[in-house]
């Protein structure tokens, strides 16, 4: 477009305009030559004019000078003043508390160019002049995944052409943000072998998401901004839900591309809360496996809170208990295999005794004859006395490389002459605290302590091989929280020894379709919790699934999270989903 044709177009539109061409900054009246914003932005990741003083004119598109805001506003070149170069952004963030101007008005100002943690902005703003009414630039239509990093759209108005999927809400209540992507994302080592390909895919996943932000720079915003109408026990936003009509300013803060919306986006409950899975019949044996997310009961007499982990008060513990009881009993199980239970013995005030009492009069727990390990938490088995009978005594692995030895017990259903051995285990987490040498992150997608998890799995298998195999034993079910995704070393060791992951057997997980997962972490979903059947048990397994009541719910609904939102039922009773296994023994 020539300068003359641009002037004629501006006159026809009735806009207050100026020629935005690169010049030295001059503090003159509205309409005088000014530095073009695209010249300040440049075509690279950082401005070529950092440290220079410039004068700009443009349209105020979004004002963030309100209480708790970012302390400034976004200024974008009018549509008729752009350079038509898709590699350069036409907008800046203006860091100032000066009050002049409102959205839609044309402003002129002078400031110093700065890159603030990757965001191009003007600081040290001098006089800020309102030049009159303008017209908001048209939002640029965009979509995910990005064809390239969206630096060329930084601080500009955008609109997403298609609905986006909520993939993470970990910081919803803390920072008022949701992570969005074109579709749900799966942890790469759920379907790819650890190594360069998995690492590349993880990096690709992170590059192709955007955060829906709340325009605030405060912690714990009140109210929680999403979903519309306010977050509560019934009005939730689950991972897998969709967000449409998303429009606003694209900016870069805290290491992430973010949309600061200028209108209310539309939320759709695309991933509705599921009903409890029905049990096939009374002949089937149903095992429910769940990580309890630190079930600690104080001193067992209603006091002793806060404890080292878990609930901070009696009220929080009661909230946790009612949710867990719903999560554990609604699927109508015969046997429960649980992890992250307080390791405080088997007395009447112990956590396992309290859990059994909460479940109901027909429930008992399995007490072990050996060492329960040195960790603050342990694994446990509970069962319904009116449906199953323990066969022989329990076995606890005598030594284990991590301090949480597995527990094994054989059970026989009332209708059957055969028994199944249930082994519940909980391997070391991926957290890198105190990791060193082979246990440090090997940068292959498996996180820290993979070496220890693999050693623990090998040791568990050797221990199981040492246990007696009576004639009534139909097979073995290893279950619990392995803290490993399906293609990672510990799970592969079990596969090599003839064990089958039952959820994956009945519901294979693919990058574009993985409906049965047990955990979410930083926007990716996958399985950390398993039910693995031995070869001899496989013919007797009729189904396995996860029940998606926890991992897809916001952390903000947890029993231990401020502002302690009341929740009735099983929702967010833990951060892991239960695994449900149905077995029919002859």
C-alpha positions as CSV (number, residue, x, y, z in Angstrom):
1,X,0.0,0.0,0.0
2,X,1.4,3.4,-1.0
3,X,1.5,6.3,1.5
4,X,-1.1,8.2,-0.6
5,X,-3.5,5.3,-0.7
6,X,-3.1,4.7,3.0
7,X,-4.0,8.4,3.7
8,X,-7.0,8.2,1.4
9,X,-8.2,4.9,3.2
10,X,-7.7,6.5,6.6
11,X,-9.7,9.5,5.6
12,X,-12.5,7.3,4.3
13,X,-12.6,5.4,7.6
14,X,-12.7,8.6,9.6
15,X,-9.8,7.6,11.8
16,X,-7.3,9.7,13.6
17,X,-4.1,8.7,12.0
18,X,-0.4,9.3,11.7
19,X,2.3,7.9,9.4
20,X,4.0,5.2,11.5
21,X,7.5,5.0,10.0
22,X,10.7,4.4,11.8
23,X,12.1,7.7,13.0
24,X,14.0,9.1,16.0
25,X,11.5,9.7,18.8
26,X,10.2,13.2,19.1
27,X,7.9,14.5,21.7
28,X,5.4,16.4,19.4
29,X,1.7,16.7,19.1
30,X,-0.7,14.0,17.9
31,X,-0.2,13.1,14.3
32,X,3.5,14.1,14.1
33,X,5.9,11.4,12.9
34,X,6.3,8.6,15.3
35,X,8.2,5.3,15.5
36,X,6.3,2.4,14.0
37,X,5.6,-0.3,16.6
38,X,6.5,-3.0,14.1
39,X,10.0,-1.4,13.8
40,X,10.3,-1.6,17.6
41,X,9.2,-5.2,17.7
42,X,11.3,-6.3,14.7
43,X,11.2,-9.8,13.3
44,X,13.2,-11.6,16.0
45,X,12.5,-12.8,19.5
46,X,13.7,-9.6,21.0
47,X,13.4,-5.9,20.0
48,X,16.3,-4.5,17.9
49,X,15.7,-1.2,19.8
50,X,16.1,-2.2,23.4
51,X,17.3,0.8,25.5
52,X,16.2,3.4,23.0
53,X,13.7,6.1,23.7
54,X,10.8,6.2,21.2
55,X,7.6,7.9,20.6
56,X,4.6,5.9,19.4
57,X,1.0,6.3,18.5
58,X,-1.6,3.6,18.5
59,X,-4.9,2.3,19.8
60,X,-5.3,1.3,23.4
61,X,-6.8,-2.2,23.1
62,X,-6.9,-3.5,26.7
63,X,-6.4,-1.7,30.0
64,X,-4.6,-3.6,32.8
65,X,-4.1,-0.7,35.2
66,X,-6.9,-1.9,37.5
67,X,-6.1,-3.1,41.0
68,X,-4.1,-6.3,40.9
69,X,-3.5,-5.8,37.1
70,X,-0.2,-5.8,35.2
71,X,0.3,-2.0,35.7
72,X,-0.2,-0.9,32.2
73,X,-2.0,-1.4,28.9
74,X,-1.7,-2.8,25.4
75,X,-1.1,-0.4,22.5
76,X,-1.6,-1.6,18.9
77,X,-1.1,0.0,15.6
78,X,-4.3,0.9,13.7
79,X,-5.1,-1.6,11.0
80,X,-4.3,1.0,8.4
81,X,-0.8,1.6,9.7
82,X,0.6,-1.9,9.7
83,X,3.5,-2.9,7.5
84,X,1.7,-6.0,6.2
85,X,4.7,-8.1,7.3
86,X,3.5,-11.3,9.1
87,X,6.9,-11.6,10.8
88,X,6.5,-8.4,12.9
89,X,4.1,-7.7,15.7
90,X,2.1,-4.4,15.7
91,X,1.6,-4.0,19.4
92,X,3.4,-3.3,22.7
93,X,2.7,-3.4,26.4
94,X,3.0,0.0,27.9
95,X,4.1,-0.2,31.6
96,X,2.6,2.9,33.3
97,X,0.2,3.8,36.0
98,X,-0.8,7.1,34.3
99,X,-4.6,7.1,34.1
100,X,-5.2,8.7,30.7
101,X,-6.9,6.7,27.9
102,X,-9.4,3.9,27.6
103,X,-9.9,1.0,25.2
104,X,-10.6,2.3,21.6
105,X,-8.8,5.6,22.1
106,X,-5.7,6.7,20.2
107,X,-2.8,7.5,22.4
108,X,0.6,9.1,21.9
109,X,3.4,8.6,24.3
110,X,7.2,8.4,24.7
111,X,9.1,5.6,26.6
112,X,12.1,3.3,26.7
113,X,12.1,0.0,24.9
114,X,12.6,-3.0,27.2
115,X,12.4,-6.8,27.1
116,X,10.9,-7.9,30.3
117,X,11.3,-11.7,30.7
118,X,10.5,-12.1,27.0
119,X,7.8,-9.4,26.7
120,X,8.5,-6.4,24.6
121,X,7.3,-3.2,26.4
122,X,7.8,0.5,26.9
123,X,8.8,1.7,30.3
124,X,9.6,5.1,31.9
125,X,6.6,6.7,30.1
126,X,6.7,10.4,29.8
127,X,3.7,12.5,28.8
128,X,0.7,10.3,27.7
129,X,-1.6,12.2,25.3
130,X,-5.1,11.1,24.3
131,X,-5.4,11.9,20.6
132,X,-9.1,11.1,20.2
133,X,-11.4,8.2,19.4
134,X,-10.0,5.4,17.2
135,X,-11.2,2.0,16.2
136,X,-10.0,-1.2,17.8
137,X,-7.8,-3.2,15.4
138,X,-9.5,-6.3,14.1
139,X,-8.4,-9.5,16.0
140,X,-6.2,-11.8,13.9
141,X,-7.7,-15.2,13.5
142,X,-5.4,-18.0,14.8
143,X,-5.4,-21.6,15.6
144,X,-3.5,-24.3,17.5
145,X,-1.1,-25.9,17.0
146,X,1.0,-22.8,16.1
147,X,2.6,-23.0,12.7
148,X,5.5,-21.2,14.3
149,X,6.2,-19.5,17.6
150,X,3.7,-16.6,17.8
151,X,6.2,-13.9,18.6
152,X,4.9,-12.0,15.6
153,X,1.5,-11.7,17.3
154,X,2.9,-10.6,20.7
155,X,0.6,-8.1,22.5
156,X,-1.8,-8.1,19.5
157,X,-5.6,-8.8,19.5
158,X,-6.3,-12.4,18.4
159,X,-9.3,-14.7,18.1
160,X,-9.1,-18.5,18.0
161,X,-11.0,-19.9,15.1
162,X,-11.9,-23.2,16.7
163,X,-12.7,-24.4,20.3
164,X,-9.7,-25.3,22.5
165,X,-9.4,-28.1,25.0
166,X,-8.6,-27.6,28.7
167,X,-5.5,-29.7,29.4
168,X,-4.4,-28.3,32.7
169,X,-5.9,-26.4,35.7
170,X,-3.3,-26.9,38.3
171,X,-2.9,-23.2,38.9
172,X,-6.6,-22.3,38.4
173,X,-7.1,-21.0,42.0
174,X,-3.5,-19.9,42.6
175,X,-3.0,-17.7,39.5
176,X,-6.4,-17.8,37.7
177,X,-5.1,-19.6,34.6
178,X,-6.0,-22.6,32.5
179,X,-3.8,-24.3,29.9
180,X,-5.4,-24.9,26.5
181,X,-4.5,-26.9,23.4
182,X,-6.1,-27.9,20.2
183,X,-6.8,-31.3,21.7
184,X,-6.0,-33.3,24.8
185,X,-2.3,-34.2,25.2
186,X,-0.8,-37.5,26.3
187,X,2.4,-37.9,28.2
188,X,4.8,-39.1,25.5
189,X,6.3,-42.1,27.4
190,X,2.8,-43.4,27.7
191,X,3.1,-44.5,24.0
192,X,6.7,-43.8,23.0
193,X,9.9,-45.5,24.3
194,X,12.0,-43.2,26.6
195,X,14.6,-41.3,24.6
196,X,15.0,-38.5,22.0
197,X,11.6,-39.1,20.3
198,X,9.7,-38.9,23.5
199,X,11.6,-35.8,24.6
200,X,10.9,-34.1,21.3
201,X,7.2,-34.9,21.5
202,X,7.1,-33.5,25.1
203,X,8.7,-30.3,23.8
204,X,6.3,-30.1,20.9
205,X,3.3,-30.5,23.3
206,X,4.5,-27.6,25.4
207,X,5.1,-25.4,22.4
208,X,1.5,-25.9,21.1
209,X,-0.5,-24.7,24.0
210,X,-1.7,-21.4,25.3
211,X,-2.9,-20.2,28.7
212,X,-6.2,-18.5,29.4
213,X,-5.3,-15.9,31.9
214,X,-7.3,-13.5,34.1
215,X,-5.5,-10.2,33.5
216,X,-4.3,-10.2,37.1
217,X,-0.8,-10.3,38.6
218,X,-2.0,-11.6,42.1
219,X,-2.1,-14.9,43.8
220,X,-5.3,-16.6,44.9
221,X,-7.7,-14.3,42.9
222,X,-11.1,-14.0,44.6
223,X,-13.3,-15.2,43.0
224,X,-11.7,-17.9,41.0
225,X,-12.2,-16.6,37.4
226,X,-13.1,-19.8,35.6
227,X,-15.5,-21.2,34.8
228,X,-18.1,-18.5,34.3
229,X,-20.5,-18.4,37.3
230,X,-17.7,-19.3,39.7
231,X,-16.0,-22.5,40.6
232,X,-17.8,-24.7,43.1
233,X,-18.5,-28.3,43.9
234,X,-21.0,-28.6,41.0
235,X,-19.9,-25.9,38.6
236,X,-16.5,-27.2,37.7
237,X,-14.1,-27.0,34.8
238,X,-12.6,-30.4,34.0
239,X,-9.6,-31.2,31.8
240,X,-11.1,-32.3,28.5
241,X,-13.8,-29.5,28.6
242,X,-13.7,-27.1,25.7
243,X,-13.5,-23.3,25.5
244,X,-14.7,-21.4,22.4
245,X,-15.1,-17.8,21.2
246,X,-11.8,-17.0,22.8
247,X,-10.7,-13.5,21.9
248,X,-8.3,-11.1,23.5
249,X,-4.6,-10.0,23.6
250,X,-1.8,-12.5,23.2
251,X,1.0,-11.8,25.6
252,X,4.0,-13.6,27.1
253,X,4.4,-13.8,30.8
254,X,6.0,-16.3,33.2
255,X,7.4,-18.2,30.4
256,X,4.1,-18.9,28.6
257,X,2.0,-17.5,25.8
258,X,-1.2,-16.2,27.3
259,X,-4.5,-14.8,26.2
260,X,-5.9,-11.9,28.2
261,X,-9.5,-12.1,27.1
262,X,-11.5,-9.0,26.2
263,X,-14.8,-10.9,26.4
264,X,-16.2,-13.9,28.3
265,X,-15.2,-17.1,26.5
266,X,-17.8,-19.9,26.3
267,X,-17.2,-23.1,28.3
268,X,-18.6,-26.4,27.4
269,X,-18.6,-29.5,29.6
270,X,-17.3,-31.8,26.9
271,X,-15.9,-34.2,29.6
272,X,-18.8,-34.6,31.9
273,X,-18.5,-36.3,35.3
274,X,-18.9,-40.0,34.9
275,X,-21.3,-42.3,36.7
276,X,-19.9,-45.2,38.8
277,X,-19.1,-48.2,36.6
278,X,-21.6,-50.9,37.1
279,X,-20.5,-54.2,38.4
280,X,-21.2,-57.1,36.0
281,X,-22.8,-59.4,38.6
282,X,-22.2,-60.9,42.1
283,X,-20.1,-63.6,40.7
284,X,-17.4,-61.3,39.6
285,X,-14.6,-60.2,42.0
286,X,-14.1,-56.4,41.7
287,X,-10.8,-54.9,42.9
288,X,-10.5,-51.1,43.2
289,X,-7.1,-49.5,43.4
290,X,-6.6,-45.9,44.5
291,X,-3.8,-43.6,45.7
292,X,-5.4,-41.9,48.7
293,X,-3.3,-38.8,48.5
294,X,-2.0,-38.9,52.0
295,X,-4.7,-40.3,54.3
296,X,-3.5,-39.3,57.8
297,X,-6.0,-39.4,60.6
298,X,-4.2,-37.3,63.3
299,X,-4.1,-39.1,66.6
300,X,-7.1,-41.2,65.6
301,X,-9.3,-39.6,68.2
302,X,-10.3,-36.4,66.4
303,X,-7.2,-34.4,67.3
304,X,-3.5,-34.3,66.4
305,X,-3.8,-32.1,63.3
306,X,-2.0,-31.0,61.3
307,X,0.1,-34.1,60.6
308,X,3.2,-34.5,58.6
309,X,1.1,-35.0,55.5
310,X,-2.5,-34.9,54.5
311,X,-5.3,-32.9,56.1
312,X,-4.4,-29.8,58.1
313,X,-7.4,-30.0,60.4
314,X,-10.2,-32.3,61.6
315,X,-12.7,-30.6,59.3
316,X,-10.4,-31.1,56.3
317,X,-9.9,-34.8,57.3
318,X,-13.6,-35.3,57.5
319,X,-14.0,-33.8,54.1
320,X,-11.3,-36.0,52.7
321,X,-12.8,-39.1,54.3
322,X,-16.3,-38.6,53.0
323,X,-15.0,-38.1,49.5
324,X,-12.7,-41.2,49.7
325,X,-15.5,-43.4,51.1
326,X,-17.7,-42.4,48.1
327,X,-14.8,-43.0,45.7
328,X,-14.0,-46.4,47.2
329,X,-17.5,-47.7,47.7
330,X,-19.6,-46.5,44.8
331,X,-18.1,-49.0,42.4
332,X,-19.1,-51.7,44.8
333,X,-15.8,-53.4,45.2
334,X,-14.9,-56.6,47.0
335,X,-11.2,-55.8,47.6
336,X,-9.5,-52.4,47.9
337,X,-5.8,-51.9,47.2
338,X,-4.7,-48.4,48.4
339,X,-1.5,-46.4,48.6
340,X,-0.4,-43.3,50.4
341,X,-1.9,-44.4,53.7
342,X,-0.3,-43.3,56.9
343,X,2.2,-45.9,58.2
344,X,1.2,-45.9,61.8
345,X,0.5,-49.5,62.6
346,X,-2.8,-51.5,62.9
347,X,-4.1,-50.4,66.3
348,X,-7.6,-49.0,66.8
349,X,-6.4,-45.4,66.3
350,X,-4.4,-46.2,63.1
351,X,-5.3,-44.7,59.8
352,X,-6.1,-48.1,58.2
353,X,-8.4,-49.0,61.1
354,X,-10.2,-45.6,60.7
355,X,-10.5,-46.2,57.0
356,X,-12.0,-49.6,57.5
357,X,-14.5,-48.2,60.0
358,X,-15.5,-45.4,57.6
359,X,-16.1,-47.9,54.8
360,X,-18.6,-49.9,56.9
361,X,-19.1,-52.8,59.3
362,X,-18.4,-55.5,56.6
363,X,-14.9,-54.2,55.9
364,X,-11.6,-55.4,57.4
365,X,-8.0,-54.6,56.7
366,X,-5.0,-56.9,56.1
367,X,-2.4,-56.7,58.9
368,X,1.1,-57.7,58.0
369,X,3.5,-59.8,60.1
370,X,6.6,-58.1,58.9
371,X,8.2,-54.7,58.5
372,X,5.9,-52.1,56.9
373,X,8.9,-50.0,55.8
374,X,10.5,-46.8,56.9
375,X,8.5,-44.4,54.9
376,X,5.7,-42.2,56.4
377,X,3.2,-43.8,54.0
378,X,2.5,-47.4,53.1
379,X,0.3,-49.6,50.9
380,X,-2.7,-51.6,52.3
381,X,-5.4,-54.1,51.4
382,X,-8.9,-54.1,52.7
383,X,-11.7,-56.5,51.9
384,X,-15.4,-57.3,52.4
385,X,-15.8,-60.1,54.8
386,X,-19.2,-61.0,53.4
387,X,-17.8,-61.6,49.9
388,X,-14.2,-62.8,50.1
389,X,-12.0,-64.7,52.5
390,X,-8.2,-64.3,52.9
391,X,-6.3,-67.4,52.1
392,X,-3.3,-67.9,54.4
393,X,-1.4,-65.0,55.9
394,X,-0.2,-61.7,54.3
395,X,3.3,-61.3,53.0
396,X,5.2,-58.1,53.1
397,X,8.5,-57.9,51.1
398,X,11.3,-58.1,53.7
399,X,13.5,-55.5,52.0
400,X,12.9,-53.0,49.3
401,X,15.2,-50.3,47.8
402,X,12.9,-47.4,48.7
403,X,11.3,-48.0,52.1
404,X,7.7,-48.8,50.9
405,X,7.7,-52.6,50.6
406,X,4.9,-54.3,48.6
407,X,2.1,-56.2,50.3
408,X,0.7,-59.5,49.1
409,X,-2.4,-61.5,50.1
410,X,-4.4,-64.3,48.5
411,X,-8.2,-64.0,48.4
412,X,-10.9,-66.5,47.6
413,X,-14.4,-65.4,46.6
414,X,-17.3,-67.2,48.4
415,X,-18.5,-68.7,45.1
416,X,-15.1,-70.0,43.9
417,X,-12.7,-72.8,44.6
418,X,-9.8,-70.7,43.3
419,X,-7.9,-67.7,44.7
420,X,-6.1,-64.7,43.4
421,X,-3.0,-63.2,44.9
422,X,-3.3,-59.4,45.1
423,X,0.0,-57.5,45.4
424,X,-0.2,-53.7,46.1
425,X,2.9,-51.6,45.6
426,X,3.9,-47.9,45.4
427,X,7.1,-47.0,43.7
428,X,9.2,-43.9,44.2
429,X,7.9,-40.7,42.7
430,X,9.5,-38.8,39.8
431,X,10.4,-35.8,42.0
432,X,14.1,-34.9,41.8
433,X,14.5,-34.1,45.5
434,X,17.7,-35.7,46.7
435,X,18.2,-37.5,43.4
436,X,21.8,-38.2,42.4
437,X,23.9,-40.3,40.1
438,X,21.8,-42.9,38.3
439,X,18.7,-41.7,40.0
440,X,19.0,-38.2,38.6
441,X,17.0,-37.1,35.5
442,X,18.6,-38.9,32.5
443,X,16.7,-36.5,30.1
444,X,14.9,-39.4,28.4
445,X,11.4,-38.5,29.6
446,X,11.3,-40.8,32.7
447,X,12.1,-38.2,35.3
448,X,14.2,-38.8,38.4
449,X,14.6,-42.1,40.3
450,X,13.8,-44.3,37.3
451,X,16.8,-46.4,38.2
452,X,15.4,-47.0,41.7
453,X,11.9,-47.7,40.5
454,X,13.3,-50.3,38.1
455,X,15.4,-51.9,40.8
456,X,12.4,-52.0,43.1
457,X,10.4,-53.7,40.4
458,X,13.1,-56.3,39.9
459,X,13.3,-56.9,43.6
460,X,9.5,-57.3,43.9
461,X,9.5,-59.9,41.1
462,X,12.2,-61.9,42.8
463,X,10.3,-61.8,46.0
464,X,7.1,-62.9,44.3
465,X,8.9,-65.9,42.8
466,X,9.9,-67.0,46.3
467,X,6.3,-67.1,47.5
468,X,4.5,-70.5,47.6
469,X,2.1,-71.3,44.7
470,X,-0.8,-73.4,46.1
471,X,-3.0,-75.4,43.8
472,X,-5.9,-73.0,44.4
473,X,-4.0,-70.0,43.0
474,X,-5.4,-68.9,39.7
475,X,-2.9,-66.1,39.2
476,X,-1.4,-62.8,40.5
477,X,-2.6,-59.2,40.2
478,X,0.0,-56.6,40.8
479,X,-1.6,-53.2,41.4
480,X,-0.9,-49.8,42.8
481,X,0.9,-46.6,41.9
482,X,4.1,-47.4,39.9
483,X,4.9,-43.7,39.2
484,X,5.9,-44.9,35.7
485,X,4.1,-44.5,32.3
486,X,3.4,-47.5,30.2
487,X,6.6,-47.4,28.0
488,X,9.0,-46.7,30.9
489,X,11.4,-49.2,32.3
490,X,9.6,-50.4,35.4
491,X,6.4,-51.3,33.5
492,X,8.4,-52.8,30.7
493,X,10.2,-55.1,33.2
494,X,6.7,-56.4,34.3
495,X,5.7,-56.8,30.6
496,X,8.8,-58.9,30.0
497,X,7.9,-61.2,32.9
498,X,4.5,-61.9,31.4
499,X,2.3,-59.4,33.1
500,X,-0.3,-57.5,31.1
501,X,-1.6,-53.9,31.9
502,X,-5.3,-54.5,32.0
503,X,-6.5,-51.0,31.4
504,X,-4.2,-50.7,28.4
505,X,-5.4,-54.2,27.3
506,X,-9.1,-53.2,27.2
507,X,-8.5,-49.5,26.4
508,X,-5.3,-48.9,24.4
509,X,-3.8,-45.5,24.8
510,X,-2.9,-43.5,21.6
511,X,-1.8,-39.9,21.2
512,X,-5.1,-38.9,19.8
513,X,-7.3,-41.2,22.0
514,X,-6.5,-42.1,25.5
515,X,-9.8,-42.1,27.5
516,X,-8.6,-44.2,30.4
517,X,-5.8,-42.5,32.3
518,X,-5.1,-42.2,36.0
519,X,-3.1,-39.0,36.3
520,X,-2.4,-35.6,34.9
521,X,0.8,-33.7,35.1
522,X,1.6,-30.3,33.6
523,X,-1.0,-30.6,30.8
524,X,-0.3,-34.3,29.9
525,X,-2.3,-37.3,30.9
526,X,-1.3,-40.9,31.3
527,X,-1.3,-43.9,33.6
528,X,0.8,-44.1,36.8
529,X,-1.6,-46.6,38.4
530,X,-2.0,-50.1,37.2
531,X,-3.6,-53.5,37.5
532,X,-1.2,-56.0,35.9
533,X,-2.3,-59.6,35.5
534,X,0.0,-62.6,35.3
535,X,-0.4,-64.9,32.3
536,X,-2.3,-67.5,34.3
537,X,-4.8,-64.8,35.5
538,X,-5.5,-63.2,32.1
539,X,-8.2,-65.7,31.0
540,X,-10.2,-64.8,34.2
541,X,-10.1,-61.0,33.7
542,X,-13.2,-59.7,32.1
543,X,-12.6,-56.0,32.2
544,X,-10.5,-53.1,33.6
545,X,-10.9,-49.4,33.5
546,X,-10.3,-46.1,35.3
547,X,-13.0,-44.1,36.8
548,X,-12.3,-40.5,36.0
549,X,-13.4,-38.7,39.1
550,X,-10.1,-37.1,40.2
551,X,-7.3,-36.4,37.7
552,X,-9.5,-34.3,35.5
553,X,-11.0,-32.2,38.3
554,X,-9.3,-28.9,39.3
555,X,-6.8,-29.1,42.2
556,X,-8.7,-26.2,43.6
557,X,-11.5,-28.6,44.5
558,X,-9.2,-30.7,46.7
559,X,-9.8,-31.2,50.4
560,X,-6.4,-29.6,51.2
561,X,-6.6,-26.5,48.9
562,X,-7.7,-23.0,49.8
563,X,-10.3,-21.7,49.6
564,X,-11.7,-25.1,50.7
565,X,-14.6,-25.4,48.3
566,X,-17.3,-27.8,49.6
567,X,-17.7,-30.9,47.4
568,X,-20.2,-33.7,47.9
569,X,-19.4,-37.1,46.5
570,X,-16.2,-38.6,45.1
571,X,-15.0,-35.7,43.1
572,X,-11.3,-34.8,43.6
573,X,-11.1,-37.2,46.5
574,X,-7.5,-37.7,45.4
575,X,-5.2,-36.6,42.6
576,X,-5.3,-40.1,41.0
577,X,-8.2,-41.9,39.4
578,X,-9.2,-45.3,40.7
579,X,-8.4,-48.4,38.6
580,X,-11.2,-50.9,38.6
581,X,-10.6,-54.6,37.7
582,X,-13.2,-57.3,37.3
583,X,-12.2,-61.0,37.6
584,X,-14.4,-64.1,37.3
585,X,-12.8,-67.1,39.0
586,X,-14.1,-70.6,38.4
